[in-house]
Amino acid sequence: FTFPFTIHIIPNMPAPDSYQDYQRKKAVKEWEEKLESQRKSLSNAQRIERATEWKRIGNDKFKSGNLPEACGYYREAIFYIDTLGDVFRKEKCELLMPLYSNLGQVYLRQEAWTEAAEACGKAIDLAGVAKNQIPGSLHAKALFRRGVANVALERWQDAKEDLQRTLKLQPKSEEAAEQLKVVEGRLDDIKKRLEAERLAEKEEERKRRKQTLEEQRRQERLVRAKEKQQMETAFKKLSEGSMLYEQREKEMEPVRQKEAEKRRTLELEQNLTNILDEAKGVGRTDDFEKFMAKKLERSREQCTDLDQKKKILDKKTKEEQWDEDDSWKQLREQHRQKRLQEEQIPTPARNTWETKEVARWCEQRLREMLLHSFVDSEELDPRLAETAATVTDEPNALSGRGLVMKAVVTDILKLEGDAAVIRLNPHKPPLHFFDYFLKLEWEVSLAKPGEEVYRSAEELISSAAKVDDGKAPKSITKHRLMAGTLKNKEFTSDDTPEDGISWPLARKIKKSCEAQEVSVVAGELVDKLRSHIQGVLSGWVELYKEYW
């Protein structure tokens, strides 16, 4: 037999209400709607009067044992006055406190423990507000009744707290004292039971650990026995068979031959290198280990030289791009001047510009203002100048008096971000937005006063061509002492310094100076360069706002 339809099962779907639950919810809803319409038709004074009368009737019903009708009158009385404002605070509290407490008592008689605890809780909340001025006797009565409900619900700790608070308000209450004694006895039993369970669990855990340890020891004994058996078998084979490493020696023979061939090749390379060194006037290196160390050092130098050459080529590419930017700048200025002359306007009309166009102008002008920026030190002491001349990238290339240190921005490693000019209202100044990641490379070099130490990519390539070994210069500037970077990850209009100058620039040293006294003076000069760059950035911001 098959069903003529498909049954779909929806997971985690709540079970539907029973018919009795549905009827009960429907009756509650109809009751609330009926009372709400009556409450709206009454004035505040009439609502108080109605609640007072309903309270009296509820008390009479309770005394006669008619609990369901007493419950209904109490609930309706509460419904009439629970939304009254602070103007009627006194009348409201004088009615609500006994109504909630009496409603809780009705629920206790009906053994509706949860509802009783909730009703008494609302009365206790009212008493907890000092300005409601609830008498202590009513407060104690509500606390006691909630305590009784909590006892029935086996909420022992909550019951204990309610009963203790009751005795604090009414120390002579025998009922509260008797109930508290029962609750404390029950809590002691629970504590003893929990302690016994904890000890039992602890004992069980101890037994489990003991069994685990015994099992580990048994496994270890089995492993040792197996290893012993394997060793006995191996020694027996050795005593009866051939040499232990004979097969391994045969397998290693080709490897040893390759190593010997490689050693002979290196020795031939050593002899050839010694011949070339002698031709250059350099001493021989007969020790093979020393030759290998020199070979490794040469390899490292070659890698460094290749890296520097790549850096110079990258610099050449960037300089070509910068030249294009300079040409674009000249064309833009010509176009701007021509437009101003045609319109006969003394100052450029402010307008909303394309983001791309503004960004290119901003980056070009930033690069123009930052690259080649430098600061000089005072004339160096002759002794310090002599020390500095021995630790540059070109030792002893400079000598004599009148030398200075020069800190120069040699490259713009990163200039990433965006800029935009936004005009929201033609009668108000535009908003000048910018947000860049800025990273500059700097070098400190030794120079004569007024000497140009910065070298372009073409100059670096020409310098390398003049050297016999064709190695690239180690630095952008001549006679470098120290090098590093200055970085600002958030050069943005949203975080402009209060003084407009103190832009954050993190300093990092990549190439330090060996002479301590020279390093100190060079570090102070880098700090001076950083302050100069901060001023340049502030000047760029002012120019940006003025130009656009």
VEXLUM-475769 format. One record per residue: residue in three letters; x, y, z of N, C-alpha, C in turn. Coordinates in steps of 0.1 Angstrom, whole numbers, plus 5000, padded with zeros to 4 digits. Layout:
<nodes>
ALAXYZXYZXYZ ...
</nodes>
This chain:
<nodes>
PHE500949885000500050005000500950125000 THR500650224992501350354991500450464993 PHE500950574998500150695000500050774986 PRO498950824983498750904970499351044971 PHE500151074981500751204983502051194990 THR502851304990504251304995504151365009 ILE504851295019504951355032506251425034 HIS506251545037507451625040507651645055 ILE508851605060509151615074510051735076 ILE509651835084510451955086511251935100 PRO512551925100513351905112513252025121 ASN513251995135513352095145512052185145 MET510952135140509652205140508952185153 PRO508552295160507952275173506552205172 ALA506252125182505052045182503852145183 PRO502752115176501552205177500952205191 ASP500252315194499552315207498452215207 SER498152165219496952075220495652165220 TYR494552095218493352175218493052245231 GLN493452185242493252255255494152385256 ASP495352365251496352485252495752595243 TYR495252555231494752655222493552735228 GLN492652655234491452715240491852815251 ARG492952765259493352855270493952985266 LYS494852975255495453095250494453185244 LYS493453125237492453205231491653285242 ALA491253215253490553275264491353385270 VAL492653365272493453475278493553595269 LYS493653575256493753685247492453765247 GLU491253695246489953755247489753835259 TRP490253775271490153845284490953975284 GLU492153975279493054095278492454195269 GLU491854155258491354255249490054325255 LYS489254245262488054295268488454395279 LEU489454355288489954445298490554575293 GLU491254565282491954675276490954785271 SER489854735265488854825261488154895273 GLN487954815284487354875295488254985302 ARG489654945302490555035308490655165301 LYS490555165288490655285280489455375282 SER488355315286487055395288487055465301 LEU487955425310487955475324489055585326 SER488755685334489755785338490655715348 ASN491755785352492755735361492055715375 ALA491255805379490655795392489655675392 GLN488955665381487955545380488755415380 ARG489855415374490655285374491155255388 ILE491555355396491955325410490755275418 GLU489655345416488455305423488055165419 ARG488055125406487654995402488654885408 ALA489954915408490954825413490754805428 THR490354915436490154905450488954805453 GLU487954825445486754745447487054595443 TRP487754575432488054435428488954375439 LYS489854445445490754395456489854345467 ARG488854425471487954395482487254265479 ILE486654255467485954135463486854015463 GLY488054035458488953925457489353875471 ASN489453965481489753915494488553835500 ASP487353885497486153815502486053675496 LYS486353665483486353535476487453435482 PHE488553495485489653415491489253365504 LYS488653445513488253405526487153295525 SER486353305515485253205514485753075507 GLY487053075503487652955497487452945482 ASN486853045475486653045461487953105454 LEU488953015453490253055448490253105434 PRO489553035424489653075410489053215408 GLU487953245415487353385413488253485420 ALA488853455431489753545438490953575429 CYS491453475423492553495413492153585402 GLY490953565397490453655386490353795390 TYR489753825401489553965406490954025408 TYR491853955414493154015417493854055404 ARG493853965394494453985381493854105374 GLU492554115374491854235368492254365375 ALA492254355388492654485396494054525392 ILE494954435391496354465387496354525373 PHE495554465364495554505350495054655349 TYR494154695357493654835357494654935361 ILE495554905370496455015376497854995373 ASP498354885367499754865365500454965355 THR499655035347500155125337500055275342 LEU499555295354499455435359500855505360 GLY500855635357502155705358502555745372 ASP503755815372504355855385503455945394 VAL502556015387501656105394500856025405 PHE500455905401499655825410500555715417 ARG501855745419502755645424502255585438 LYS501855675447501455635460500255535460 GLU499155585453497955495452498255365445 LYS499055375434499455255426500155155435 CYS501155195443501955105451501155055463 GLU500255135469499355085480498454975475 LEU498054975462497254865457498054745451 LEU499054775443499754675437500554575446 MET501054635457501854545466501054435472 PRO499854475479499054365484498454275473 LEU498054335462497454255451498454145446 TYR499754185443500654085439500953975450 SER500954025463501253935474500053835475 ASN498853885475497653805476497553705465 LEU497853755453497753665441498753555443 GLY499953585448500953475451500353375461 GLN499653425471499053335481498053245475 VAL497253305466496253215459496953105451 TYR497953145444498753045436499352935445 LEU499752975457500352875466499252775470 ARG498052825473496952735477496552645465 GLN496752695453496452615441497652525437 GLU498752535445499952465442500552495428 ALA500252615423500852665411502152745415 TRP503252665418504452715425505152825416 THR505252795403506052895394505253025394 GLU503953025392503153145391503253215404 ALA503253145416503353205429504653285430 ALA505753215426507053285427507153405419 GLU506553405407506553525398505753635404 ALA504553605409503753715415504353775427 CYS504953695436505653755447506853825443 GLY507553785433508753855428508453995424 LYS507254015417506854145413506654235425 ALA505954175435505754255448507154295454 ILE508054205454509454225460510154335452 ASP509954335438510654435430510054575433 LEU508754585436508154715440508754755453 ALA508854665462509454705476510954745475 GLY511554695464513054725463513254865458 VAL512254945454512455085450512155175462 ALA513155245467512955315479511855415479 LYS511655485468510655595467509255545467 ASN509055405465507755355466507255345481 GLN508155345490507855355505506855235508 ILE507255115505506554995509506754955523 PRO505754935531505954895545506754765546 GLY507654745557508454625558507654505560 SER506454515566505654395568505154335555 LEU504754425546504254375533505454315525 HIS506654375526507854325519508154185525 ALA508154175538508454045544507453935540 LYS506153975539505153875536505453825521 ALA505753915512506053865498507253775498 LEU508353815505509553735506509253595511 PHE508453585522508153455528507353365518 ARG506453425511505653345502506453295490 ARG507353385485508153335474509153235479 GLY509553245492510453145497509753005498 VAL508453005502507652885502507552825488 ALA507252915478507152865464508552805460 ASN509652865463510952815459511252675466 VAL510752665478510952535485510152425477 ALA508952455473508152355466508852325452 LEU509552425446510152405433511652355435 GLU512052325448513352275451514452365447 ARG514152495447515152595445515752635459 TRP516552555464516952565478517752685481 GLN518652725473519452845476518652965475 ASP517752975465516853095464515953105476 ALA515452985480514552985492515253025504 LYS516452985506517253025518517453175518 GLU517753235506517953385506516653455509 ASP515553415504514253475506513953475521 LEU514053355527513753335541514653415551 GLN515953425547516853505555516453645555 ARG516153695543515653835541514353865549 THR513453755549512253775557512553785572 LEU513453705577513853715591514553845595 LYS515253905585515854025587514854135589 LEU513754125582512654225583511754195595 GLN511554065598510654025609511353915617 PRO512253945626513053845633512253755641 LYS511053785645510253695654509353605646 SER509453595633508553515625508953365627 GLU508053295634508353155637508253065624 GLU507253105615507153025603508353035594 ALA508853155593510053175585511253105590 ALA511353105604512553035610512452885608 GLU511152835609510952695608511252645593 GLN510752725584511052695569512552705566 LEU513252805572514652825570515452705575 LYS515052655587515652535592515552415583 VAL514352395577514152285568515052305556 VAL515052425550515852455538517352435541 GLU517852485552519252465555519652315557 GLY518752235563518952095564519052025551 ARG518152075542518152015528519452055521 LEU519852175522521152225516522252145521 ASP522352115535523352035540523451895534 ASP522151835533522151705527522651705512 ILE522251815505522751825491524251835491 LYS524851915500526251945501526951815504 LYS526451735513527051605517526951505505 ARG525851505498525751415487526751455476 LEU526851585473527751635463529151595467 GLU529551615480530851585484531151435483 ALA530151355486530351205484530551175470 GLU529751235461529851205447531251255442 ARG531751375447533051415443534151325447 LEU534051275460535051175464534951045456 ALA533751005453533550885445534250895431 GLU533951015425534551045412536051045413 LYS536551105424538051115426538650975427 GLU537950895435538450755437538450675423 GLU537350705416537250635403538350685393 GLU538650815394539650865385541050805389 ARG541250795402542550735407542650585402 LYS541550515403541550375398541850375383 ARG541250465375541550465361542950495358 ARG543550595365544950625363545850515366 LYS545450445377546350325381546250215370 GLN545050195365544950095354545650135342 THR545550265338546350315327547850295328 LEU548350335340549750325343550250175342 GLU549350085348549749945347549749895333 GLU548849945325548749905311549949955303 GLN550450075306551650135300552850055303 ARG552950015316554149935320554149805314 ARG552949745312552849615305553249625291 GLN552849735284553249755270554749775269 GLU555349855279556749875278557549745280 ARG557049655289557749525291557649445278 LEU556449445271556349375258557349435248 VAL557449565247558349625237559749585240 ARG560149595253561549555257561849415253 ALA560849325256561049185253561249165238 LYS560449235230560549225215561849275210 GLU562349395216563649445212564749345215 LYS564649285227565649185231565749075222 GLN564549025218564448915208565048955195 GLN564749075190565349115178566849125178 MET567449185189568849195191569549055191 GLU568848955198569448825199569448765185 THR568448785177568348735163569448795155 ALA569648925156570648995148572048955151 PHE572348935164573648885168573948745163 LYS572848665163573048525158573348525144 LYS572648615136572948625122574448675119 LEU574848765128576248825126577248715129 SER576948635139577948535142578048425132 GLU576948405124576848305114577148355100 GLY576948485098577048545084578248625082 SER578148715071579348795067579348925075 MET580249015071580449145079579149225078 LEU578949305090577649375091577449485081 TYR578549565078578449675069578949645055 GLU579149525051579649485038578749535027 GLN577449505028576549545018576449695017 ARG576449765028576349915028577549975022 GLU578749915024579949965018579849955003 LYS579249854998579149844983578149944978 GLU577149974985576150074981576750214981 MET577650244990578250374991579450404982 GLU579850304975581050314967580850424955 PRO579650414948579450524938579350664944 VAL578850674955578750804961580150864964 ARG581050774970582350814973583150854960 GLN582850784949583550814936583050954932 LYS581850984933581351124929581951234938 GLU582051204951582651304960584151324956 ALA584851214953586251234949586351314936 GLU585451284926585551364914585251514916 LYS584251534925583951674928585151744935 ARG585851674944587051734950588151764940 ARG588351674930589351694920588951824912 THR587651834909587251954901587552084909 LEU587252084922587452204930588952224931 GLU589752124932591252144933591752214920 LEU591252164909591652224896591152374896 GLU589952404901589452544902590352624911 GLN590852564922591752634931593052664924 ASN593652574917594852604910594752714900 LEU593552714892593352814882593152954889 THR592452954900592253084908593553134913 ASN594453044918595753094922596553154911 ILE596453094899597253154888596753294885 LEU595353314885594753444882595153544893 ASP595153504905595453594916596853634916 GLU597753544913599153584911599453684900 ALA598653664889598753764878598253904883 LYS597353904892596854034897597654084909 GLY598654014913599454054924598854014938 VAL597953924938597253874950597953744954 GLY598053724967598753604972597953474969 ARG598653364968598053234966597253184978 THR596353094976595653024987595752874985 ASP596752824992597152674990596252584999 ASP595752645010594952565019593552545013 PHE593052425012591852395005590652455013 GLU590652445026589552495034589452645033 LYS590552715033590552855031590052895017 PHE590452815007589952844994588452834993 MET587852724999586452714999585752825007 ALA586352875017585752995025585753115016 LYS586853135008586953254999585953234988 LYS585853114983584853094972583453124976 LEU583053084989581753114994581553274996 GLU582653335000582553485002582353554988 ARG583053504978582953554965581553544959 SER580953424962579553394958578553494964 ARG578853524977577953614984578053754978 GLU579353794975579553934969578853944956 GLN578953834948578353834935576753854936 CYS576153784946574753794948574353934952 THR575253994961574954134965575054224954 ASP576054204945576354294934575154284924 LEU574654164922573454144913572254214919 ASP572054204932570954274938571054424936 GLN572254474938572454624936572254664922 LYS572654584912572454614898570954614895 LYS570254524900568754514898568154644904 LYS568554684916568054804922568354924913 ILE569454934907569855054899568955054886 LEU568654934880567754924869566354964872 ASP565854924884564554964889564555114891 LYS565555164896565655314898565555384884 LYS566255324874566255384861564855384855 THR564155274857562755274853561855374859 LYS562055394873561255494880561555634875 GLU562855654873563255794868562655824855 GLU562555724846561855744833560455784835 GLN559755714845558355744848558255884853 TRP559255914862559156054868559356164857 ASP560256134847560356224836559056244828 GLU558356134827556956144820556056224829 ASP556156204842555256284851555656434850 ASP556956464849557356604847556856664834 SER556856584824556356634811554856664812 TRP554156564819552656584821552356704829 LYS553256734839553056854847553156984839 GLN554156984830554357104822553257124812 LEU552757014806551557024797550357074804 ARG550157024817549057064824549057204828 GLU550257254832550357394836550157484824 GLN550657444812550357524799548857524797 HIS548157414798546757404795546057494806 ARG546457494818545757564828545957714826 GLN547157764823547357904820546557954808 LYS546557864797545757904785544257914788 ARG543757824797542357834800542057964808 LEU542957994817542758114826542758244817 GLN543658244807543758364799542558374790 GLU541958264785540758264777539558314785 GLU539458264798538358304806538558444813 GLN539858494813540158614819539758624834 ILE540158514840539858504855541158504862 PRO541358604872542658614878543058494886 THR542158414892542458294899541658184894 PRO542158064895541457944889540157924896 ALA539157894888537857854894537957724901 ARG537457714913537457594920536357504915 ASN536757374913535757274907536057144913 THR535257044910535456904914536156834903 TRP537356784907538256724897538156574897 GLU538656524886538656374885539656324895 THR539256214902540156154912541456114906 LYS541456054895542756004889543656124885 GLU543156224880543956344877544556404889 VAL543656424900544156484912545256394918 ALA545056264918545956174924547356174917 ARG547356194904548556194897549356324900 TRP548556434901549256564905549756554919 CYS549056494928549456484942550756404943 GLU550756284936551956194937553156264930 GLN552956324919554056394912554656504920 ARG553756584926554256694934554956644947 LEU554456534953555056484965556456424962 ARG556556354951557856304947558856414944 GLU558356524937559256634934559756704946 MET558856714957559256784969560156704978 LEU559956564978560656484988561956434982 LEU562056384970563256334964564356434964 HIS565556404968566756484969566756574981 SER565656574989565656655001566856625010 PHE567456725016568656695024568856795035 VAL569656755044570156845055571656825057 ASP572356925061573856915063574156925078 SER575256865082575656885096576657005096 GLU577057045108578157145109579457085104 GLU580457165102581757115098582257025108 LEU582756905104583156805114584556835119 ASP584756795132586056795138586956715130 PRO588256765127589156685119589356545123 ARG589456525136589656385140588456295137 LEU587156355139585956275136585856255121 ALA586256355113586256345098587156245093 GLU588356235100589256135096588755985099 THR588155975110587555845114586455805104 ALA585555905101584455885092584955845078 ALA586055905074586555875060587055725059 THR587355665070587855525070586755425070 VAL585455465073584355365074583255395064 THR583555475053582555495042582655365033 ASP581655365023581655255014582855265004 GLU583555385004584755404996585855455006 PRO586455375014587355415025588455505019 ASN588855605027589955695024589855765011 ALA588655775005588455844993588455994995 LEU588156035008588156175012589156195023 SER589756315023590656345034590756495035 GLY591256545046591456685048590356745057 ARG590456875058589556955067588356995059 GLY587357045066586157105060585157005055 LEU585156885061584156785056582856795065 VAL581756765059580456765066579756625063 MET578756605071577856485068576556545061 LYS576056465052574856505045573856395045 ALA572656415050571556325050570556355038 VAL570356255029569656275017568556175015 VAL567356215010566356125006566756074992 THR567055944991567655894978566555824970 ASP565455784976564455714967563055714974 ILE562055704966560655694971560255544969 LEU560455464979560155324978558755294977 LYS557855364984556455344983555655474983 LEU554755494974553855604974552555554968 GLU551755484977550555414973549355474980 GLY548255504973547055554979546255624969 ASP545455724974544555804965544355944970 ALA543856024962543556164966542356214958 ALA541556304963540356354956539956484962 VAL539456574953538856704957537356694955 ILE536656714965535156694965534556824968 ARG533656874959532957004962531456964964 LEU531056984976529656944979528657064977 ASN529257194978528457314977529257414969 PRO528757464958529557564950529957684957 HIS529257714968529457834976530357814988 LYS530857694989531757655001533057594995 PRO534157615003535457554999535257404997 PRO536057344988535957194985536657124997 LEU536456994997537056905007538256845000 HIS539456855006540656795001541056665008 PHE540856555001541056425007542356365002 PHE543156305010544256225006544556115016 ASP545056005011545355885020546455805013 TYR547755815019548855755012549655665022 PHE550255565017551355485023552655535018 LEU553455595027554655665023555855605029 LYS556855565020558155505025559255565018 LEU560155625025561355695019562655625022 GLU563555625013564955565016565855685018 TRP566755675028567655785031569055725032 GLU570055815030571455775032572155895038 VAL573155865047574055965052575455945047 SER575956055041577256035034578256145039 LEU579456125036580556225039580756305027 ALA580856435028581056515016581656655020 LYS582056725010582556855011581356955011 PRO581457065018580357155018579957195003 GLY578657185001578057214988578257114977 GLU578856994981579056894971577756814969 GLU577456784956576256704953576556554954 VAL575956484963576256344966575256254959 TYR574056304956573056214950573456174936 ARG573256054932573556004918572355944912 SER572055984900570955924892571355784888 ALA570355714882570655574876571655584865 GLU571655684857572655694846574055714852 GLU574155794862575455824868575955694875 LEU575055614881575455494888575955394877 ILE575255384866575755294855577055334849 SER577255464848578555514843579655484853 SER579355504865580355474876580755324875 ALA579755234873580155094873580955064861 ALA580755134850581455104837582955144838 LYS583255234847584655284849585455184858 VAL584755094865585555004874585954874866 ASP587154824869587654714861586754584863 ASP586254554875585454434877583954454873 GLY583554584870582254614865581154604876 LYS581554604889580654594900579854724902 ALA578554704906577754824908578154894921 PRO577955034921578255104933577355054945 LYS577855054957577054994968575955084973 SER576055214969575055314974574655414964 ILE573555484966573155584957574055714958 THR574355744971575255864973576755824973 LYS577555914972579055894973579455894988 HIS580355804991580955805005579855775016 ARG579055675014577955655023578455605037 LEU577855655047578155605061577055525067 MET575755555064574655495070573455505061 ALA572455405062571355405053570155345061 GLY568955385056567755335063566455385056 THR565355385063564055425057563255515067 LEU562355595062561355665070560055625064 LYS559055595073557855535069556655595076 ASN555555625069554255665074553255585067 LYS552555485074551555395068550255475065 GLU550055585073548755655071548955805071 PHE549555845059549655985057548256025051 THR547356075059545956095055545456225060 SER544456275053543856405057542956385069 ASP542556255072541756235084542556245097 ASP543856225096544656225108545756345108 THR545256455104546256575104546656615118 PRO547956625121548456665134547856805138 GLU547656815152547056945157547957065153 ASP549257045153550157165149550357165134 GLY549857065126549957065112551357025107 ILE552256985116553656965112554056825116 SER553656785128554256665134553656535128 TRP553856515116553456385109554256275114 PRO553756155118554556045123555355985112 LEU556655965114557655905105558455805113 ALA558255675110559055575117560455555111 ARG561455565119562855555113563355415115 LYS563955365105564655225105565955235099 ILE566955175106568355175100568655045094 LYS569055045081569354915074570854895073 LYS571555005072573054985071573655075082 SER574255025092574755105103576155135101 CYS576655225110578055265109578955195119 GLU580055155116580955075125581455165136 ALA581855285133582455375143581355435152 GLN581355415165580255455174580055605174 GLU581255685175581055835176580555885162 VAL580855825151580355875138578855835137 SER578555715142577155675142576255765150 VAL576655815161575855905170575556035162 VAL576656095156576456225148575456195136 ALA575656085129574856055118573356035122 GLY573155965134571755945139571156075142 GLU571856175148571256305151570956375138 LEU571756355127571456425114570156365108 VAL569956225110568756165104567556225111 ASP567656245125566456305132566156445126 LYS567256515123567056645117566456635103 LEU566856535095566156515082564656475084 ARG564356395094562956365096562156485099 SER562656575107561956705110561756785097 HIS562856785089562756855076561656795067 ILE561556665067560556595059559156625064 GLN558956635077557656665083557256805078 GLY558256905077557957035072557557025057 VAL558256945050557956935035556556875033 LEU556156775041554756725040553756825043 SER553956905054553057015057552957115046 GLY554057145040554057245028553357185017 TRP553457055014552656985003551157005006 VAL550756985018549356985022548757125019 GLU549557235023549157375020549057395005 LEU550057344997550057364983548957294976 TYR548657174981547457094976546157174977 LYS545957234989544757304991544657434983 GLU545857504982545857624974545657604959 TYR546357494954546357474940544957434935 TRP544357344943543057284939541857354946 
</nodes>
